[in-house]
Amino acid sequence: MNLLIDIIVALGAGGLSAYALLKFLGTSFIQHQLDKSLKTHDARLTQKTESLKTELSIYAHEQSVALSRIDAQGAQAIHNIYSALRAWVSPATQLINGSPLRGSTDEAHLAFYSSQCEAAHNAAQVFLKVLSDHAIYLDSELYETLASLGRECGLGVATVLVPLRQGPSEGWPVATILARTEVERIAFSESYNARILPSMQNVTERFRKLLGTLRERAI
């Protein structure tokens, strides 16, 4: 730069040619500095962009892992709830179908009914506990449907259990206990077919849809 200035002075200070040359040099210098700044800015922007891409990729992976974990937990929750419901169905349907004993005493029939009733009663309580433990994995509507189903299951069995417990404690005749038990058992059977069974079928279908959705998300 000093050399160019010396040349300009030599040509004649204040001349038009010197002025034009100085103007050209000034413009070139500014353009050079601008190009240099733009290149530095582009480099920094590229570096920042790559950094953001890496961060987003890590975040997306973490979210994918989290969703997969939630899906697995949700599927396990559905499995546990459904298994608890099936654990109630087994003794309940035994009760609904009536005593399989033939040519047996009233005491034998009552013993059969009592064992199935107690098992179903306990299973209904377990079902409600399992449902409560896994409530976070269900939407409010489905949870309320299952809770209502669980309460109905427990109440239905409890009505049959009343004469089976009350009769012996109050000294009813065996025949009376069996007759009262049969009345409540038939009423429970009608309630099961009219309300409980359709509700269980509806819940089963909703579970299937949920599991299908979870599998799609996991993929």
N, C-alpha and C positions, 0 to 999 in steps of 0.2 A: 504494500500500500504506500509506504514512504517513497519507493522508487517511482510509482505512478505520479505521486504528488510532485516530485522533483521534475518529472517530464513535463507536467502541466505548467509548472512555474517557468520552466525553460521556454515553453511555447509562448508564454506571455500571460502574466497574471491578469485576471479580469477579462480575458478574451472570451468570445462566444464559444469557441471550440473547447476551451478549458471548462467553461460552465456546463456545457453539454456532457462532457466526459465525466465530470464530477456527479452530475445528476444520474447518469447511467450507472456509474459505480455505486452510488447510494442506493439506487433501486435494486441493483443486483445483490448488494449486501443484504438488504431487507428481505428480498425473495429467498436468498440462501438461508437466512435465519428462520424465516417462516417455514421453509421446507424441512429444515432440521427439527423445528418444534413439532411439526405435523408428524414426522416420522417417529419422534419420541413418544408423542401422544398415541399414535397407532400401535406402537409396540406395547405401551402400558395397557391400552384398551384390549388388545389381543390377549395379553397375559391375564388381565382381570376376567375376560370372557371365559378363558380356559379354566380359570379357578372356579368361577361360578358353575360351569358345566360339571366339574368334578364334584362340587358340593351338592348340586342337584341330583347327580347320579347316586351319590352316597345316601342322600335323603330318600330318594325313590326306592333304593334297595332296602333301607331300614323300614320304610312304610310297607313294602311288600312282605318283608319278614314278619312285621307286626301283624299285618292282616292275615297271613298264613297261620300265625299262632292263634289269633282270635278265632279264625275259622275252625281250627282243630279243637279248640276249647268249646266252641259252640256246638260242634258235632258231638263231642263227648257229653256235653250237657244234655242234648236231646236224647242220646243213647241212655243216659242214666235215668232221665225222667220216664222215658218209654218203658225201660226195664222195670222201674218201680210200679208203673201202671199195670204191666203184665203180671207182676207178682201179686197184685190184688185180684186180677181177673181169674187166675187159676182157682183159688178157693171159692171165689164168688160164684163162678159157673158150676162148681161142684155142688154148691148149696142150691142154686137155681134148678139144677137138674133133678134134685131130690135124692133121697137116700138110695144107694144102689143095693142095699142089703135086702135079701129076700128070705122070708120065713124067720126073721130075727125078732127079738123082743123090742118093746118100746124103749127100753133103756139103751139098747144098741143103736137104735135110730137117733135117739137124743144125743148119745155120745158122738156119733158121726156129725150131726148138725152142729153141736157145740164146738168141735175141733175145727170145722170149716169156718164157722162164724168168727171164732177167736182169731184164726189165721187171717181172714179177710179184714177184720177190724184193725188188727195190728198193721197189716199191709197198707190200709188206707191212711193211717197215721204216718207211716214211713214215706208214702208217696207225697203227702203234703210237706213233709220236712225236706225231701229231696227237691221238690219243686221250689220251695223257699230258698234253698241253698243255691239254686241255679237260676234264680229269677233275673239276674243281670243279663243273661243271654237271650231273654225273650222280650218281645214287645209287650206293651201293657195289655192290649186286647187278648193276645194269646195266653198271657199269664192269667188273666182273669177267667178265661174260658177253662183253663186247666184247674185253677183253684176251685171254681164252681163245680167242675166234674169231680174233683177230689172230695169236696164236702158232700156231694150227693152220694158218692160211693160209700163214704163213711156212715152217713145217715141211714142209707138203705140197709146196710148190714146191721147197724145198731138196733133197728126196729125188730129184726129177727132175734137179735141177741137178748132183748129185754126178757121175754118169757123164759129163755134158757138160763138166765141168771136169777131172775126174780122168783121163778117157780120153786127151785130147790131151797132158796133162802127163806121162803115163806111157807114151805111145806106143802106145796100143791101136789095133788096126785100125779103120777107119771103120765097117765093118759091125758090129763088136762094140759100139762106142759107141752106134750107132743101136739095136741090139737091146736093150742094157741100158736105154737111154733109154725105149724103148717099154714095157718092163716097168714101169718106175717111173711112166711117164705114165699107164698104165692103172690102176695102183694108186692114183695120185692122183685120177684121175677117179672111181673107186669111192668114195674117201673124201670127195670133194667132194659127190657126190650123197647119200651116206648121212648125213653129219654137217655139213659146212660150209654147204651150201645150206639145209637146214632151220633152222640157227642164224641165217643171214642173214635168212631170212623172218621169224623170230621177232623179231629186232632191228628189222627194218623196221616191223613192226606196233607194236612198243613206241615207236618214234620217232613214228609217226603219232599214237598216243594222247598222247604228250607234247606234240606240237605243238598238238593239239586243246585240251589243258589250258592251254597257254600262251596260246592265242588267247582262251579263255574268261576267263582272268585279266586279259588286256590290255583286254578289253571292259569 
